[in-house]
Structure formats: C-alpha cells, structure tokens
Amino acid sequence: MSFSRRRFLRGVGAFGAVALALPRLEAHAACGVLPKRFGLFFWGNGMLPDLWRPTGEGTEWALSEQLAPLAAHKSKLTVVTGTDVKTPNSIAHGAGAAGLLTGMPIDLSDGDTVMGPTIDQAIAAEIGGATVYRSIQTGIHSSQSSYSYNGPNSKNPPETDPYTLYERLFGETFREPGEEGEVDPSLGLRRSVLDAVVEDANSLSAELGQQDKERLEQHLDGVRDLENRLAKLEEDPPELEACVRPEAPEAEYPDIDGRPQLVLRNQIMSELIAMAFACDQTRVIGHFYSHPVSELLYEGMSAGHHDLTHNEPDPQAEVNAITKVCMGGLADFLSALDAIPEGEGTLLDNCIILGCSEISLGRTHSLEDMPILLAGGGCGRLRTNYHHRGAGENSSRVMLSILRAMDIQAGEWGAEEGRVTDGLSALEL
C-alpha cells in the first residue's frame, strides 16, 4: 500500500500553525453585500431564575437584575425564557450542554461526548467554506472551556491566549484591503501535498473498521480545512471598509492574587473576534467565558463558582454577583461588535449572537426555564428588543429559528426528545 502514516501526519503537522491571509468576499453574501455572522457566547453554571427573568413580555418588557449589565444593548436584544431542554438530564451539566447545543441526548456509551454537531458547527458546515477559518473557538481562561463539537469525540479546543489569537488572525501574512503583499510561491506545492495525503487516506479507509473510519474522517476534515486555508492565501483580501489591523495585545495577562483577569481578557478577546468578523476571516465564532462545572475564582468571591452554586446559602448573593459579571462579559462582547460601523448599521446588526448556559438553576442542575439570549437580529431576520416567555416549549425550537435566520434550509433540529420541526415563530421576521 502507498499510504504512509508518517507522511499523513507530516502533511497535517506541516500546515497546522500557518498564519493565513484573507478571503475574497462573495458577490452574493447575506445582508446585501455584507456577510452574516453567528456567534456563540457561553458561560457555565447557569443563573438564578427569579433574578434573571425579565418583567413584561413581547415588546413591553424590562431587564431583570441579572440582565441589567446588558442595558446598553436592550434595543438589539431578545430574551427567551420558559423553554426547556427536553433530552434526559442523565449527567449533571453535560446533559444540558449537549441537549441545548445539539438538540440530542448526551452520549455516555464511550466516555462523555455528543451525538451530533453543536449549533455553531452546524452553521459552520453550511457557511464556513467561504472564509479562511471555517470557525474559531476562543476562551478567556481554561483550555477545557469549549463546548464546540463537530460530532462525537471531535471537540474544538479554544484559544485562550490573546496574543496567540492575534498572531493567528493578524500575524505577518495578514493583509488589510488594498495592502500590497507577496503570495508565497510554495502554497501550490503545499496544497498538492495535502491532496496526496487525502488520496492515500481514502485508499486506507477501505481497510478500516467503522470506528477507525470515523476517526480517519475527522482527520481528513482537518486536512480539507487546511487545503481551503491555503487556497485562500492566494486570493486578494476582501474590500471591507471596516477591516483594519488591530493593535497587538500584551504578551501575558497574569493572574492577580490567584485570580484570572477575566474582564480584561474577555475585552481583548472580544475586540479581536470583532475584527476577525469585520475582516471576514471567519463567520462563525464560539466564545466561552467559562465552562460547565467551572470553579473560577471571581474577584471578591469567597469560593469557586460551581462550589458557590451548591453551597452558598440563600439568597446566594455571590452567585448572583458572578452571573452579573458573566452578563457584563456578554455586554463587552456585544459592545465590540456594535462599535464597528458596517453598511447602514453596525457589525452587530449583521450578526446573530446566542448567549446561553448549560443549566438554569445551578443548585439543582435544572433544565427547565433555560437562560437564552439572542442579539443582533441577523440582518432583520429575528426580533429584537423583545422578551419571549414560553410555556415549557422545547429549546431546540430556538436553535431551528437561528438556523433559518442564518439562511440555512433546515427542516428539523435535534433527535429523540430534542427533535423539532418548527422554530419559534414569535422570534422570526
């Protein structure tokens, strides 16, 4: 057989850290001549429902105490309450994350994984091929924080270092629109090597069992992604007026008194993400403020977040304060998008941002009355300045509405108890 495992791994490793230039903007992109983007903002350990739920419904509503940090974005925000994750709550935290973000039960047959792609990757599979990066995952602290999956046992790790993210997105090969630059003459050869890797791997696939075939296919998805990036390097950058090279962040943001600089790190990452959108480096982002079962030590708090959700006596003032810090992080994320003019509005107007956690009440790991926020409106496809109060509806309906608002022709979302064929019409325009 001509396939060489060493050759395959060498082909993958040779291009895994390549910094890449920008793609050409498609003529028939969404929002007129501008692309539509999707962002997932995730925090762990839920909220306190009585302090989270807005007053009023529909267009006549007011932000709650825990949502108060989002006041500047109320006109571009929709809050969804009263929807439930319908898949079984078979394992604390993980079942809720899987049920909400995939619409499917968590798979506990071989460790702890998902049965299908998370919402960000379902969208990336449809629109990610137009950009250098099919999607980007970021976090502000833990390398384990991501809950972005291509499918079973295929997790996308987040980049948590601001400077490394900057180098990846805006390093030496980055070109602003109109900026002169030289195309590396070896790019064609590199893509030829990857073509050979794919050809050899396809030959090997016929001799493998089903499980090994699935693993090999996951590797090949990564190789094809690299091929796409190398092809984009040979194209001119898109003529996007808002695209500029941002200033480089500091090399390090060390912990202070044993506590990470969460607010500052999130602000820096949010600005880099916003410019990645503005330069059409990617159209799909998963940004993870914290993760399920997170024990982050927030400034001024007496214990880790997860510990407090279970052990702090009522009224859980510290849990309340931490939730408001997380909402402040979402506010900073939205502010970075809203600060960039684009078309007749801002970059945020051309986005759909989903904010969510894996549970509602942390103390009980409840999957009822889930915290779900939508921002941006997706070029007028989703309602904004709105509170939808459901009555035990399936949270998968929100995800199906998001897919359709992203111009993805989806007839259903989820499986088993999480499967739906209708979105939430109250959200759709």
C-alpha positions in Angstrom: 0.0 0.0 0.0 1.3 3.5 -0.9 -0.3 5.2 2.2 2.3 6.2 4.9 1.1 7.2 8.4 4.2 9.2 8.8 3.5 11.0 5.5 -0.1 11.7 6.6 0.9 13.1 10.0 3.7 15.2 8.4 1.3 16.6 5.9 -1.1 17.6 8.7 1.5 18.9 11.0 3.3 21.0 8.4 0.4 23.4 8.0 -1.4 23.2 11.3 0.1 26.5 12.6 0.2 28.5 9.4 -0.9 32.1 9.7 -3.2 33.0 6.8 -4.5 35.9 4.8 -8.0 37.0 3.9 -10.6 35.5 1.5 -12.5 37.3 -1.2 -16.0 38.4 -0.2 -18.6 36.5 -2.1 -20.7 38.6 -4.5 -24.0 37.1 -3.2 -23.3 37.2 0.5 -26.1 37.7 3.0 -27.2 41.2 4.1 -26.8 42.5 0.6 -23.0 42.8 0.0 -22.1 42.0 3.6 -21.8 38.6 5.2 -24.0 37.4 8.0 -22.2 36.0 11.1 -23.0 33.7 14.0 -21.5 33.9 17.5 -22.0 31.7 20.5 -21.3 33.3 23.9 -21.3 30.6 26.6 -21.0 30.7 30.4 -21.2 27.9 32.8 -23.2 27.1 35.9 -26.5 28.8 35.0 -28.2 31.7 36.8 -30.9 32.4 39.4 -34.2 32.3 37.6 -36.1 34.7 39.8 -33.4 37.3 39.4 -32.9 36.5 35.7 -36.4 36.6 34.3 -37.4 40.0 32.8 -40.7 41.7 33.7 -43.3 42.1 31.0 -43.5 40.2 27.7 -43.3 40.9 24.0 -42.2 44.5 23.2 -43.3 45.7 26.7 -40.6 44.4 28.9 -37.8 45.4 31.2 -34.5 44.0 32.0 -34.1 42.0 35.3 -31.4 42.5 37.9 -29.1 39.9 36.4 -29.6 41.2 32.9 -29.1 44.8 33.9 -25.4 44.8 32.6 -26.9 44.5 29.1 -28.9 47.7 29.3 -26.9 49.5 26.5 -27.9 46.7 24.1 -31.6 46.2 25.0 -32.8 47.5 21.7 -30.8 44.8 19.9 -31.5 42.0 22.4 -34.1 39.3 22.6 -34.6 37.3 25.8 -36.1 33.8 25.6 -37.4 32.4 28.9 -39.7 29.4 29.7 -38.2 26.9 27.3 -36.8 23.6 28.4 -34.2 21.1 27.3 -36.3 18.0 26.6 -33.5 15.5 26.4 -32.8 13.4 29.5 -30.9 15.1 32.3 -28.7 12.0 32.6 -25.5 13.7 33.9 -25.1 17.0 35.7 -24.1 19.9 33.4 -23.0 17.7 30.4 -26.5 16.6 29.5 -27.8 20.1 29.5 -25.0 21.4 27.3 -25.4 18.6 24.8 -29.2 18.9 24.8 -29.2 22.6 24.3 -26.4 22.9 21.8 -27.0 19.8 19.7 -30.7 19.0 20.4 -29.7 15.4 21.2 -29.0 13.4 24.3 -25.5 13.2 25.6 -23.7 10.0 24.6 -22.3 8.3 27.7 -21.6 5.0 26.0 -17.9 5.8 25.4 -17.0 8.4 28.0 -18.8 11.7 27.7 -19.4 13.1 24.2 -22.2 14.4 21.9 -24.2 12.6 19.3 -24.1 15.4 16.7 -22.6 18.8 16.0 -23.2 21.8 18.2 -25.2 24.7 16.8 -22.0 26.7 15.9 -20.6 23.8 13.9 -23.9 23.0 12.2 -23.8 26.6 11.0 -20.1 26.5 10.1 -20.7 23.4 8.0 -23.0 25.5 5.8 -21.3 28.8 5.6 -17.7 28.2 6.8 -16.2 27.4 3.4 -16.3 31.0 2.3 -13.7 32.1 4.8 -10.1 31.3 5.8 -11.3 29.8 9.1 -14.4 27.7 9.0 -14.9 28.7 12.6 -12.9 29.9 15.5 -13.2 28.9 19.2 -12.0 31.2 22.0 -12.0 31.3 25.7 -10.7 33.6 28.4 -9.2 31.1 30.9 -9.4 27.3 30.6 -8.3 25.3 27.6 -11.1 22.9 28.6 -13.8 25.6 28.4 -15.0 24.9 24.8 -18.3 23.0 24.2 -18.0 23.2 20.4 -18.2 19.8 18.7 -18.0 18.7 15.1 -19.6 15.5 16.1 -18.9 12.6 18.5 -15.4 12.7 20.1 -14.5 15.7 17.9 -14.1 18.7 20.2 -12.8 22.0 19.1 -10.4 23.4 21.7 -10.5 27.1 22.4 -7.6 29.6 22.0 -7.3 31.3 25.4 -4.2 33.4 24.9 -5.0 36.8 23.4 -1.5 37.3 21.9 -1.6 33.8 20.2 -5.0 34.6 18.8 -3.7 37.9 17.5 -0.8 36.2 15.7 -3.1 33.6 14.2 -5.5 36.2 12.8 -3.4 39.2 12.2 0.2 38.0 12.0 2.8 38.6 9.4 0.8 37.2 6.4 -2.3 39.3 7.2 -3.1 42.0 4.6 -5.6 44.8 5.0 -7.8 45.5 2.0 -5.7 47.3 -0.6 -2.4 46.5 1.1 0.4 45.1 -1.0 1.7 41.7 -0.2 3.5 38.8 -1.8 1.9 35.4 -2.2 4.2 32.5 -1.0 5.1 30.6 -4.2 5.2 27.4 -2.3 1.5 27.4 -1.5 0.6 25.4 -4.6 3.1 22.7 -3.7 1.7 22.6 -0.1 -1.8 22.1 -1.4 -0.5 19.3 -3.7 1.0 17.5 -0.7 -2.3 17.7 1.1 -4.1 16.4 -2.0 -1.8 13.4 -1.9 -2.5 12.9 1.8 -6.2 12.8 1.2 -5.8 10.4 -1.7 -3.7 8.0 0.4 -6.1 8.2 3.3 -9.1 7.4 1.1 -7.3 4.3 0.0 -6.6 3.3 3.5 -10.3 3.8 4.5 -11.5 0.7 2.7 -9.4 -1.5 5.1 -10.6 0.0 8.3 -13.3 -0.8 10.8 -16.2 1.6 11.3 -14.7 3.3 14.4 -11.3 3.8 12.7 -13.1 5.1 9.6 -14.8 7.8 11.7 -11.6 8.8 13.3 -9.8 9.0 10.0 -12.7 11.1 8.5 -12.2 13.6 11.4 -8.6 13.9 10.5 -9.5 14.4 6.8 -11.9 17.1 7.7 -8.9 18.9 9.3 -6.8 18.4 6.2 -9.5 19.7 3.9 -9.8 22.7 6.2 -6.1 23.3 5.7 -6.4 23.0 1.9 -9.1 25.6 2.0 -7.0 28.0 4.0 -4.0 27.6 1.7 -6.2 28.3 -1.3 -7.5 31.5 0.3 -3.9 32.6 0.8 -3.6 33.0 -3.0 -6.6 35.3 -3.2 -6.8 39.1 -2.6 -8.3 40.3 0.7 -12.0 41.4 0.5 -12.8 45.1 0.2 -14.4 45.5 3.6 -14.2 49.1 4.8 -14.3 48.3 8.5 -11.3 45.9 8.2 -8.1 47.2 9.8 -5.2 45.6 11.6 -5.8 45.9 15.3 -3.1 46.7 17.8 -1.3 43.7 19.3 -2.3 42.8 22.8 0.1 42.3 25.7 2.1 39.1 25.6 0.7 38.0 29.0 -2.2 38.7 31.3 -1.0 37.0 34.6 -3.4 36.2 37.4 -3.7 38.7 40.2 -3.8 37.2 43.7 -4.5 33.8 42.2 -7.5 35.1 40.2 -7.5 35.5 36.5 -8.1 38.9 34.9 -11.4 37.7 33.4 -12.9 41.0 32.5 -9.8 42.4 30.8 -9.0 39.2 28.9 -12.6 39.0 27.7 -12.5 42.6 26.5 -9.3 41.9 24.5 -10.6 38.7 23.0 -13.9 40.3 22.1 -12.1 43.1 20.2 -10.1 40.5 18.2 -13.2 38.5 17.5 -15.0 41.6 16.2 -12.2 42.4 13.8 -12.0 38.8 12.7 -15.6 39.2 11.7 -15.1 42.6 10.1 -12.2 41.3 8.0 -14.2 38.2 7.0 -11.6 35.8 8.5 -14.5 33.7 9.8 -18.2 34.0 10.0 -18.7 31.6 13.0 -17.3 32.1 16.5 -17.7 30.1 19.7 -16.6 32.2 22.7 -16.6 30.5 26.0 -16.5 32.8 29.1 -16.5 29.8 31.4 -17.4 26.1 31.2 -19.8 23.7 32.9 -18.7 22.9 36.5 -16.3 25.9 36.3 -14.6 26.7 39.6 -13.2 30.0 38.5 -12.3 32.3 41.4 -14.0 35.6 40.6 -12.7 38.8 42.1 -14.1 39.3 45.6 -15.8 35.9 45.8 -15.1 33.5 48.7 -15.0 30.3 46.7 -15.2 28.9 43.1 -18.3 29.4 41.1 -19.6 25.9 40.9 -19.0 25.4 44.7 -21.0 28.5 45.4 -24.0 27.4 43.3 -24.4 24.4 45.6 -23.1 25.6 49.0 -23.8 29.3 49.3 -26.9 29.9 51.5 -29.9 31.7 50.1 -30.2 34.3 48.7 -26.9 33.3 47.1 -25.6 36.9 46.8 -22.2 35.8 45.4 -23.8 33.5 42.8 -25.9 36.5 41.8 -22.8 38.7 41.5 -21.0 36.2 39.4 -23.9 35.9 37.0 -23.8 39.7 36.6 -20.1 39.5 35.8 -20.8 37.0 33.1 -23.5 39.3 31.7 -21.1 42.1 31.8 -18.8 39.9 29.7 -21.5 39.4 27.2 -22.1 43.2 27.2 -18.5 43.8 26.4 -18.6 41.2 23.6 -21.6 42.9 22.1 -20.1 46.3 22.5 -17.0 45.3 20.5 -19.3 44.2 17.6 -21.5 47.2 17.9 -18.6 49.6 17.8 -17.7 48.7 14.2 -19.8 50.6 11.5 -20.9 48.3 8.7 -23.4 49.2 6.0 -26.2 51.3 7.3 -25.7 50.0 10.9 -23.0 48.1 12.8 -21.4 44.8 12.7 -23.7 43.6 15.5 -26.7 44.2 13.2 -25.3 41.7 10.7 -24.8 39.0 13.4 -26.9 36.5 15.4 -25.3 36.1 18.8 -26.6 33.3 21.0 -25.9 33.7 24.7 -26.6 30.7 26.9 -25.6 28.4 29.7 -26.0 24.6 30.2 -28.4 24.8 33.1 -30.8 27.2 34.6 -30.7 27.0 38.5 -27.2 25.8 39.3 -28.1 24.3 42.7 -30.5 21.7 41.1 -29.0 21.4 37.6 -32.4 22.2 36.3 -33.0 22.1 32.5 -36.3 24.0 32.8 -36.6 27.7 32.0 -33.2 27.8 30.3 -31.3 31.1 30.0 -31.2 32.0 26.3 -30.3 35.4 24.8 -30.3 36.5 21.2 -28.6 39.7 20.0 -28.1 41.4 16.7 -31.2 40.2 14.8 -29.3 38.7 11.8 -29.9 41.5 9.3 -33.5 41.8 10.4 -34.4 38.1 10.4 -35.0 37.9 14.2 -37.0 40.2 16.5 -35.0 42.5 18.8 -36.0 44.4 21.9 -38.3 41.6 22.8 -39.0 39.1 25.6 -40.5 35.8 24.6 -42.0 33.9 27.5 -42.6 30.3 26.7 -44.6 27.7 28.5 -42.3 24.7 28.6 -41.5 24.7 24.8 -38.6 22.7 23.5 -35.4 24.8 23.5 -34.5 23.2 20.2 -37.1 25.4 18.6 -34.9 28.4 19.3 -32.0 26.7 17.5 -34.1 25.9 14.5 -35.1 29.5 14.3 -31.5 30.5 14.4 -30.6 28.2 11.6 -33.3 29.5 9.4 -32.4 33.1 10.2 -28.9 32.3 9.1 -30.5 31.4 5.7 -29.8 27.6 6.2 -32.6 25.5 4.8 -33.2 23.2 7.8 -36.3 21.1 8.2 -35.5 19.9 11.7 -33.1 20.1 14.5 -32.2 17.5 17.2 -33.0 13.9 17.8 -35.3 11.8 20.0 -36.9 14.1 22.7 -34.9 17.0 21.4 -36.1 16.8 17.8 -38.3 19.6 16.4 -39.6 20.5 13.0 -40.9 24.0 13.9 -39.0 27.0 15.1 -40.3 29.7 17.4 -42.4 31.8 15.1 -42.6 34.6 17.7 -38.9 35.2 17.2 -38.9 35.2 13.4 -39.4 38.0 11.0 
